[in-house]
């Protein structure tokens, strides 16, 4: 649907009728597994706070043995961490008055001082407009450091800019590594503790968590309690990655970072989305105040960018969100194959969990073709058209 086009409206009369129409979604997922777009998927769809569809397809693991995906399977959601953890915690800091979006980030992170970096604001970090590069393999340099978490953050703070702050958006893990570090310094608590106290407990999450690589019991507990999807057979770590973060920089930070590290099932992502939609509507403030959330979900205004603050929006055309989702929706993608899209005005949420990188990241575009087609199929199943 083009920007500024007609608003989609539901044409199904009952929830029972809606459920019957998900056969096209099922077919799309089964065909994608058969085609090899990914080993498997879990798709969750909620409308007006009710989960209408949550189903698993294919496998959560292929090597060294094949194991089926289940509706409750927990996935490494990768960069969804930026949206549902780091951005939400920043919203809370703004709501409390402890963080001013347009203040220089160097005030809270003096390590950021340097040419051009002095001018970076918290808003620019959240909008991927800080001028920092997309990625650097800090993990290789941090491996020899006595404190890997701190070493990665310090390296990110010292990285030269590739653009002047505020001039363009470049999706950057580095900015969110710094945001996570800043949150920890401001609060005196580690990011996993902040997530548990401020997000997971208030909204009643059951599975979502970080898995500390400094605590072997954390991974063992997850694997014992949950069905967990495997990610890569990692060349650098020389083993299958299961129950520990796939991202190498996050792994160097002991699995707890502002850009990656969260594990979750589909139900918990839908629960987080439900709480955020409630805040957007002003119905509840378990997580954040309405006005702050709406500011974070407003387009950043950076030229040519679809980014909000910690969240993305669908591009006018060719978006991974598909063509039928409202262009006012917000969402995020994860490298492992996970995504979350929320249309707050229509109270529709679509969670897609996948381990497309298992046993190795794909070299073709099958998954990129599947994901927008899935979202369009979900909107069809919900009975939305362009009237």
N, C-alpha and C positions, 0 to 999 in steps of 0.2 A: 504494500500500500504506500503510495507516495506521500511525502510530508505534506501536511495540509489537506490531504484527501478526506473522503467521508469516514466517519467513525464507524467501526465495526459494532454491530449490535447482535445480541443473542437471539436466535430464532427458535431454539428448542424450548418446550414448555415446562418440562420436568427434569429433575436430576436423573430419574430412571431412564428417560429418553436419551439424555446425554451419554450415559454409560454405554448404551447400546451402540453408540456411534464411534466408539474407539477401535473398532475392528480395523480401520484404515491405519491407525497408529501401530497396532500390533503387526499388521502386514509389513509396514515400512521397517520396523525394527527387526523382524525375522529375516526380511530380505537383506538388510544391511549386515546381519551376522553371517548369513549365507555367502554374501559377496566378500566378506573379510574386511569390512570397514573398521571393525573392532572385535575383540573376542566376545564382548557382551555389553549390555546396557541395563541400567535401571532408569525408568522414566516415571516421574511423579508430576501430577497435574492437580492443582487446587483452584477452586473457584469459590469466592465468598467464604473462605475459611474451611471449606469442606474438600477433602481429598477425593476426587472423582476417579482417579486412575493412579495406580502405583504398581508397576509390574516389571519383572526381570526377564531378560532375554539373553541367551547364549551362556558364556562361561566367564567366571571371574578369574580363572587361571587356566593356562594351557600347558605350562611346563613347571616342574617335571611331570605333572599329571594334570588331567583335565578335571576341573571342579565347576559346578554350575553357579551362575549368578543367581542371587535370591533378592527378593524385594528389600530385605534388611541388610544386604551386603554394604559394608563400609568401604569407601573409596578415598584415596588421596585426592583431595579436591584442588590441590595446587594453588593457582592464583585466585581462586575464589576466596582464599584467605584474605586477600587485599580488601575485598568488598565486605564480607560478612564478619570479619574480625577487625582489621586495622581501621577501616573507614568508620565502622560503627563506634569503636572506642574513641576515635577522634571526634565524632559527633558528640559523644558524651562529655569530652573535655571542653568542646566549644559551648555546649549547653550550660556547663557549670561555670563558665567564665574563665577557666584556667588556660584556654588556648584561643588566641585571636588569629583568625585565618590569614589576615594580611600582614601579620607581624613577621619580621625576618626570622627564618628558621635558625640562623646562627645564634640567636639569643638563647635558644634551648640546646643547641648543638654547637658549642664553640669550635669543635673540630672541623666544622664546615667552612671556617674562615679561609678566604683565598680569593683569587681573581674571579670575579663574577659570582662566585658562590655566596658572597656576603649579601647579595640581592635576592636570593631565593626566599620565597615565602612558603608558609605551610600550605596555603591554597595551591600554589604552583606544584608542590610535591604531590598533593592529592590529585591534581588534574594532569599529571604526567607532563607538566610544562616547565619543569625546573631547569631544563637544559642538560640534565644528566643523560648518559647513554643508556640504551636498553638493558644491557647485560655485560658483565665482566666475570670471568672465571676466578673469582676471588678464592674459591675453595682450595685451589692448588697452592696458593701462597699462604693461606691461613692454616694449612695442614701442619706446618712446622711451628706454628705459634702456640704458646702455652695456653692461651685462652681463645679458642677459635671463634666463639660468638662475638667477642669484642674485636678481634682482628678483622673479621669480615665487615663489621659496621664501620670501623675506622678506615678501612680501605675505601669503602663507599663514600665516606665523607671527604676523602682526599682526591677522589677521581676528578680529573679535569672535565669541564663542560664541553659539550659538542655544539650547543646553541646558546645564545643569550637567554636568560630566564624570561618566560612569558611569551616568547615569540612563536613557538610552535609546540605541538604535542608529540612527544616520542615516548611510547609505552616503556616504562622503566621499572625493573625490579629494584634498582638501586634506591630510587626515591622511597619505596615502601620498606626497604631494609632500614633506612634512616628514620622513617616514621615509627616503625616498631621500636627501634632503639630509643627514640625520644619519649614514647609512651612509657617505657620501662623506667627511664631516668626520672620522669616527672612524678610517677606514682610510687616508685620504689618496689614495684612488683614485676615479676617476669610475665611475658605476654600470655603464656598459657594460664597463669593464675588470674590475670585480668579477664581473659575470655571466660573462664569458669565462673568467676564471681559476678561479672557484670553482664554476661550474655547468657551462658548456658543455664545457670541456676534460675535467674529471673523468668525465663520463658519455658523452662522445663525440658531442656534437651536431654536425650538419652544416650546418644552415641558420639556426638561431635566432640572432638578433643584434639589436642596436640599430643604427639608421642615423643617423649624426651629420649634422645639417643644416649644421654648420660645416665639413664636409668633403665637397665635391661629389663626390669620388672614391668615397665610401662608397655613395652612391645608385647611381652609375654601375656600380660593381662588383656590387651586388645585381642590378640589372636585366640585366646582361650574363651573370650566372651562373645566374639563376633565373627561372622563370615566376612573376610577381608579380601579385597581384590588386589592381585599382584600388579606391579608395574614392570619396569625394565629388568632384563638381565644386564646389569650395569657393567660396562667394560672397565670403568675406573675402580669400582668396588669389587669386581670379579665375583658377583653373585646375583641371584634373583633378589629383587627388592620387594619385600612383603612386610607390611606393618611398620615400615619406616619411610620417611619422606623421600620422594624420588629426586627432587631438586638438589643439586650438589652444593650450591651455596647455602641452602637451608640446612642440609645435612651437616655442613661445617659449623653451622650455628646450633648444633645439637638438636635439630628438628623443630626449633621454635624460632620463627622469624616473622617479620611483618609482611613478607611477600609470598610466603608459602609455608606449608606445614600442617594445615588443618586436615583432619580426617572426619568424614561424616557419611551418614546414609541419607537417602532421599527424604525420609520423613522429617529429619531434623532441619534440612534446608528449607522444606516447606513451612516448618514451624517458625524459623527465623523470618522468612518472608512474610508470614502472617502477622508477626509482631511489628514488622516495619510498615506494612500496609496500615495496620491499626494506628500507628504513630502518625503516618502521613495523613490519615483521615481525622486525627485528633480524638480517636476513640479510646486510646490508651497510651500510657507513657512508660511502659515497662523498660524500654530501651532508651528512647531519646524523645525530646520534645518535637512537636510537629514542625515548627518554623525552622528549626535546625535541619531536620531531615529533608524538608523541602528545598532548602538552600543547597544541601549536598546533592540532591537529585536534579538540580537545575543545570542545564548545559553550561560548561565552564566559560564559554565565550572566547576561548582560544581559537584563533583563525584556523578553519578547516578541520576542527576537532569535534568528535562526537562524545568526548569524555565529559562526565560530570566530576564530582569529587570522590574518587575511589570507586566509581561505578562508570560503566559505559552506557551509551545509548545506541539503538540501531541506526546504521547508516541509511540514507534515503533509499539506496538500492544496493543489492548484492551483500546484504548483511548476513552474518551467521545466525541472527535471530529469525531469518526468513523475511518474507515480504508482507505477511498478513498481520504480524504483531504491531501494535500501535508504535509509532515513532516516538511517543512520549514515554515508552517503557524504559526500564533500566535493567542492567544485567552485567554479567561478567563471564569470561571464558577461563578455562584452566588448561594448561599444557597436557595434562594426563588424559583429557577428553571430557572433562566435566564442564557444565555450564548451568547458570541460573538466570532466568529472565522473569521480571516482575512488571506487570501492568497495574499500577496502583489504582488508577481511576476505574478500571473495570474489574479490579480485584481478581486477576488471573495470574497464576504463577506456574512456570514450567521448569522443572529440575531435570537435568540429564546427567547421569553419572556413567562414566565409561572409563575403561583402562585401554584406550587406543594405543598406548605406547608399549603394551605387553605382547610378545616378549621383547619387541624392539619398536622404536618410533617408525611409523609408516613412511614410505618414500613416495606415496602417491596422494591423490586428493579425494579418495573415496569417503573418508570421514567428513571432510569439509563439504562435500556434496550432500551427505546424509543429514547433517545437523540442521541446516535451514529447511530442508524438506520435511524433517520431523516436526519442527515448530509450525510449519504451515499445515501439516496434517492434524496437529493438535487443535489449532484454531478452527479447522474444518469440523473436527469432531465436536467441538463446543458449540457448533451451530452459528459461528460468526460469518457474516458476509459483508459486503461493502454498501449496505443500504444506509 
